[in-house]
Amino acid sequence: MSPPEADNPPAASEYPESDEVLNTEARFRGIFQNAAIGIALVGRNGQFLEVNDHLCAILGYRPEEMIESTFQDLTHPEDLDKDLEQFELLIRDRIPTYTMEKRYIHKQGHVVWALLTVAMQRRADGSLEYAIALVRDISREKRLANMLELEHRRYKLVSEATQVGIFDYDHQSGAVYFSPVCKHQLGFADRELPGTGMAFFRRVHPDDRKHFAMRVRTYLKRRGILDTELRMIGRYGETHWIRYRVAALLDDRGRLMRSIGTQLDVTEDKKRELELLQSKQAAEEASEAKSRFLANMSHELRTPLNPILALSEMMQEGVESPETVRQFAKLINDAGNHMFELVNQVLDLARIQAGRVRMEPDWIDLPGPFAATVQLMRSQAIRKGLQLQADFSTTHHVQVNCCSQSLRQIAFNLISNAIKFTESGSILIRLRLQPGEGETDLIFSVTDNGPGIALADQKRIFDAFERVDDSLSTQQQGFGLGLSISNRLAEALGGNIQLRSQLGQGSTFTLVVPVPVRWPDSADEPPSDEAPAPAKPGSSTSGCRVLLVEDEPSNQIVARLMLERFGYEVEVASDGFQAIQAVQEDAFDWILMDLKMPGLDGFETTRRIRPLLRNPDRCRIIALTANVTVEARESCERVGMHGFITKPIRFDQLRSLLEG
Ligand code: ADP
């Protein structure tokens, strides 16, 4: 900076001392001193030549302190260069004035924001006399502006950081602002969706528009808060559940100025709500089903108990004729059989439902279990005058890998239903194999010309205790458990049971199960569709000795009576220790071993007596148990038992085991 021609303050003596001049100067001084703005006369080098009180008040210095300093001394270092630059241009007459916002350092050390305007006072010859600086304290405005800026940034940050979209509708101008989050929630980038009310309203789900418009009308009328949930269509056509909460901003006269609101995507909450509702419904349904099941069970169990209890009581009184006693015994036996059947089926169902049925897949020679079941049912059909026609012709010599026991159980249920519900005519049973998806499908169907099943009943009869006609007795109809069990077994095998039926036209139940198959090398002569008849029970049982190991006296009586009827010699051991003693003294052809006994149980007794047997090659040990699980059967095999018979012991079952 080159020094200007005049740096010094104008001395009072330099002014002409006319009245007018004196007046003018006095006026100037008055304005200078009393102005509500800071004023300084500044020399060429920046030194303060004269300052008014207001400027002193702004910067905290006394006038004499300021006169000793330059504006550079009091300027915030960061604003100095810019100020000097402008000042230089002014001196060089490149600019007539300049105005800038700048910071001064107050005497107490804090920053003072000021709006500075500088102009030059030149002499008549154009030389520089002094600079006039007008300084307005704008610290308060600056603070407010900073606060506003901070508020704005905070608001922006909050609206960007949260999942909540914000919008602001100006009712006077119609202008609306939607924060980017409002658009992101619907899958749009900020610039992809116009921020207009209409653009958003168009995305309201068509089914919700009417309701939404109604809510908005009510809000406009009542003001207050609008809180609503509605569906919006997202960028890819997907549905979003959105919650809008809008508040009305009114002016002093209660006029609606703005509507400011939040937009929140509550799709996940809605989904969870729905899931919760569904699981609640499912739980309620399950609980209802359980109650129904218990009611059914109780009914089914009590019904046969009635003849058992009533008739046995009458028999105990002992006044009946032998013929009546025989009749009573028959009725009791029927009721017992009925209960036995129910208990078996309910246990089956419970095991299947609990996922405790273990499938035991093995290679099966077809038509194996199906032919055996037909054979078993044939006499029942004949008794009703029905014909059983079995067609297994395309499956002979083929082996499939599946659980034979389950197939047998399903076949048994479907055929026995067909026999039960058909009054006359024939029942056609077919087995075939058909290429399926990936594996081969084994297809077993039972067609009858019985009453048929109405479409409305076709689904529910696969549920437990569901029967087409509840007015029929369980003797006539069954418990309504067979199809439920069969269907679950089929599902456990990876297949299903299909039903085709029309009322009055008969029914076809079809089991479809995917199975691995081994095809025969050459087509041999197909054997008959019947399974080979079981060997006739051996006629000579005399001299055969049976050790019955059983702790329960009533079971001892029943089993002993049955065995003696078959011609066996029976010795009874009431516990494991007696059994051990008996085998040491005698040789037995059969040992019927109860598994659950106090002291030594059947497993431990078996383990101990096997080394003591006098005729280990001929003696067969058979378990007696009410536990029919696969695990129980395996445990029997592990301790060296040869077979398994379930309680209650049935006459036929026992005979076929001993003589078969
Ligand atoms: P159940 O036969 O022991 O009653 P199911 O579960 O096997 O139990 O059958 C349920 C119901 O389905 C039967 O009670 C009967 O009303 C109907 N149903 C089953 N099979 C047939 C069929 N072949 N013809 C007519 N109705 C049938």
Boltz pocket constraint, residues with backbone or C-beta under 6 A from the ligand:
constraints:
  - pocket:
      binder: B
      contacts: [[A, 413], [A, 414], [A, 417], [A, 418], [A, 421], [A, 448], [A, 450], [A, 451], [A, 452], [A, 453], [A, 461], [A, 463], [A, 466], [A, 467], [A, 468], [A, 469], [A, 477], [A, 478], [A, 479], [A, 480], [A, 481], [A, 482], [A, 483], [A, 484], [A, 507]]
      max_distance: 6.0
